[in-house]
Amino acid sequence: MTYIFNDPIHGTMELDRLLVCFIDTPEFQRLRNIKQTGVAYYVYPGATHNRFEHCIGVCYLAGQMIDKLSAQTEITRIDKLCVQIAGLLHDIGHGPFSHMFHDSFISQMTAENWSHELQSCRIFDHIVRKHEKIQNAITAAGIGELDLIFIKELINSQDYTYNEVR
């Protein structure tokens, strides 16, 4: 089953039910209030782009890219979903005011090697553990444990073990 989203840039976008399950979580919905432009919004109040819109657009474009590549090579439906989930959740680890928050606040609060990509992987794991609806949708889609690791590798390509994320 697919759901239709209308977007001023991409027009009509069809997204798989599993993707909409992720969009419907409170963790993803909080992106509606995180500005893509950080504090530049205060200087350019017409720049109202938020992480919510951006992530849905990235998810859609990731699906379009996979569809184009599928004409040249065999890509499974599960691989396409994994790429779309990674696109959808790649920025879910952002805090308020986006990169300024990381550079000025997080760096002062922890010595940990922190990044919004690593935080996105942590939040992804949290969503999968916390939401039974997501667990059921993942199972119904045929996504396995290795696919979940693949999604995190797409979100954060830095070299680390996923034991750190869990």
N, C-alpha and C positions, 0 to 999 in steps of 0.2 A: 504494500500500500504506500502511496506517496501523498504528500501534502503540497499544496500550492502556496507560494509566497510571492507577493508582488513587490518589486524593487524598482526604485526610480532609475537605477543604473543598468541593471541586468534584465529588467522586465520580469516576465513570469519565470519563476524558478520552481522546479519540482524537487522536493527532498524526500528521501526515504523515511519511513516511520521511525526507524532507529535513531536517525539524526534528530528528529523532532522530539524524541524522548529525552535526549541530552539537552536540547534547547529548553524544554519545559522544566528543568531542574532549577532550584533557587540559586545554585552555584553559577549557572550560566546566565540566568536572568539578571544577576547583579551587574553584568557587563553593560546593561542599558544605561547605567549611571557612571560609567568610566569613560571619560572623553578620550578619543583617539588622539587628539591634539594636545593633551595635557593642559598646562596652564595657558597655552597660547589662546585658548578659548576666551580668556578674560580680555585679551587684546583684540581678538577677532571673534566676536560673539556670534557671527553668522556661520562659523565653522563648527557645526553641531554634530560632527561625526562621532559616533561612539563605538566602543569595542564590540558591542552586540551586533550592530549592522555590519561592521567590518568582518567579523568571524563568520557570519552567515554567508557573506559574499565570497570569502576565501573558500569555504566549504563548497559552494556552488561551482566556483571556477575550478577547484580541484577535480570535481566530478566531470566537468567539461573537458579538462585536460586528459583525464583517464579515458574518456570516450574517444577522443582524437587518437590517443596512443593505441587504443584497442584495435584500430584499423591496421596497425603495423605489427602488433605482437599480442599474444594471448594474455589477457588480464582478467582475473576472476572477479565475480561480483563482490566477494569478500574483500579482495585487495582494494577494489574501488571504495567500498565502505570504510575500510581502514584509513585510506588516504583522505577521504572526506571527513571522518571523525577527527583526524589529526588537524586538518584545516579548520574545522569548527572550534576545536579546543586549544589551538596553538597559543592563544593570548589569554586564556582563562586565569593564568597566574598573575596577571597585572593587578597592581593595587591602585588606589586613587591617584589621579594625576599621572598615570602611566609611568614612563621612564624616570621622570623627576622623582617620584616616590622611591624608586629603587636606588637612584644615585644619591639622594640626600637623606633618606630616612633609613632604609634597610641597611645601607653600608655603615651607618652609625650605630645600629642596634645589634649587629651580629658580625662575628669574624668568619662565619660560614661563607663558603663560595656560593653565593645566592644568585639565581637568575630567574627571570619570569618564566623561562622555558622549563627549568627544573621544577619550579612551583606549579606550572601547568600540569606536569606529569604527576605531581603529588595530588593535586586536586582531581585529576582524572581517576587515579586509584581510589580516592575517597568517594567519588560519585559512583563508581562501579561497586564498591563495597556497601555503600549506604542505601542505594535506591534499588529496591526489588524490581521495580518496573524496568530499570536499565538492565539488570541481570537477566530478566526474562527475555527482553528484546535482543540482547546479545546472544543468548542461547538460541533463540528462534532464528536469528540471522546466520547461525552456524559459525560465529566468531569464537575462536578458542584462545587458550592462554598465550600461545606464540603470537597470535594476531594482536593481542593486547600489548605485548612487548613491542611488536612492530609499530603500533600506533605511537608509543612513547619514543621510539627511536626516530620517528618522523618529526615529532614535536621537538625533541631535544637531541640533536645529533652529536652532542659533546660526548667524549669518551668517559663513561662511568658505569658502574654496575647498578642494576635496578633494585638491588637490595637497599641502596640508599634511599630510593623513592618510596618503598613500601614502608 
